[in-house]
């Protein structure tokens, strides 16, 4: 019998009662033995009754507890057997030791004791850490697996209906898109009304048929813009097709002097319709900023890009350049001073563009400074040329000095990049709300969203070309110093590989303007001369190049050997000059410990997409990335990315 029951019902109070009765019997016997004898008999009877009562109580209690235990066990078995979810006990080896009947129903057999959990739920093979909640599919049903590692218990719940409802909810969420015909005015310029309307009709018919094929709601907004409304399920189908409409329209109009291309911006997963519309427009802006002929899709926090196989079409008119120049002129006039920044490890294009913006600020009597910390080999000779003149030398300041002179009235101008993480001192951008971005790179997902003036033209050969055009409209009479004109022309020369790549009519117009203002081409050639030792080192890198997919050259430097980023880029440029090489990739370990990749192409392959998948970015024909790890690991990752792109849409146009 439990001790607490003995204490409560047959404890010391009963013993003391008997003892008291015995004591009273002794007292009565002392005075009158007859009464004492009677009391003794009563005491003995009370004691016997107490003992018998206790035994009877024990017997009844034992019988009751036995019945209760049976009932509880029976009810427990019935409850566990009829539970609407499964319970599994497993050992340290993840082998099933016991389960309730619900698990037998899932498995389709009476017992699965002794089977590994991974055999019953194959999805667990891909899950390393089994603590917490996992979803697994068995025979078309989705189960939620809740692990209790400490007790080695697994609860299994059928959530198929909930999963189906959730999936349907996600699929039926609204998706919004905007389709824009790129440079319609440029393409149709020179056509008569009949040709123009016929071409527009063909393109519109193609877009309409594509929309009907995928059950999209299509509404024409303007002559070159269409609104699309669909759901996320259809949007996934469009992504799987990789927006085939881009290729269809380009091929259909291939006989035109400038084939018509489309830019598409899609968005889904926003909290409200207003935000969804803003995302769709932002996606279209990104697609246009990357050169057009591509689709940009934003789903929640994911931004994906499709297409982008053709170069951006050069705009024949300079209307936008004039408008931007006037806006920049007003911003300079309203500012207290001007701080100009390029990207980290600046090249001649970044420095030349900064010199041009500095000249614009000085024309309106504003103090202008260029942020520069350290001189890398790519700009060493240019900086030597500029610092020969004191008026240029004093305009270069360190990031710390720039932070000290930047306030709310400072105009911050970012050149040759549009990513805040790429500038030398991002804190400068936080100290002023007057930010201007001038860049020729294709727009990436990261962008300086706080900029009040953005001039991004992917068709341009270089940022120096854009700045040169701005200078022609920003002031009535612009007279450039020889060094200023030479720095701008050097930036164009380097980015176009001596006017052999990415050049248009406006590139030569800008170069002509600079030459008229005294740009010294001989000085540029001296700046671009190679050192013999550098040339030998470049040859060593090229010696290890291998050719993949018949036209892709990949060169990987020796492990542990430090190589300057400039040498990596120059090696990629040289590889591109080889016969039958359409694209080149050079991988090497930089002095800072990061692994640098330089990618180049002749336009047959979009190396920007490749580098974006590697974590970098750039142009269709010129891109780069910096990663952590070893050269072998980065090379293996690059080959895997190329294999993936080849399987999805092919490497070459």
Secondary structure by P-SEA (a helix, b strand, c coil): ccaaaaaccccaaaaaaaaaaaaaaaaaaaccaaaaaaaaaaaaaaaaaaaaaaaaaaaaaaaaaaaaaaaaaaaaaaaaaaccbbbbbbccccccccccaaaaaaacccccccccccccccccccccccccbbbbbcccbbbbbbbcccccbbbbbbaaaaaaaaaaaaaaccccccccccccccccccccaaaaaaaaaaaaaaaaaaaaaaccccccccccbbbbbbcaaaaaaaaaaccaaaaaaaaaaccccbbbbbbbbbbcccccaaaaaaaaaaaaaaaaaacccbbbbbcccbbbbccccccccccccaaaaaaaaaaaaaaaaaccbbbbbbcccccaaaaaaaaaaaaaaaaabbbbbbbbcccccccaaaaaaaaccaaaaaacccaaaaaaaccccbbbbbcccccccccccaaaaaaccbbbbbccccccccccccccbbbbbcccccaaaaaaaaaaccccbbbbcaaaaaaaaaaaaaaaccccccccaaaaaaaaaaaaacccaaaaaaaacccaaaaaaaaaaaaacccccccbbbbbccccccccaaaaaaaaaaaaacccccbbbbbbbccccbbbbbbbccccccaaaaaaaaccccccccccccccccaaaaaaaaaaaaaaaaacccccc
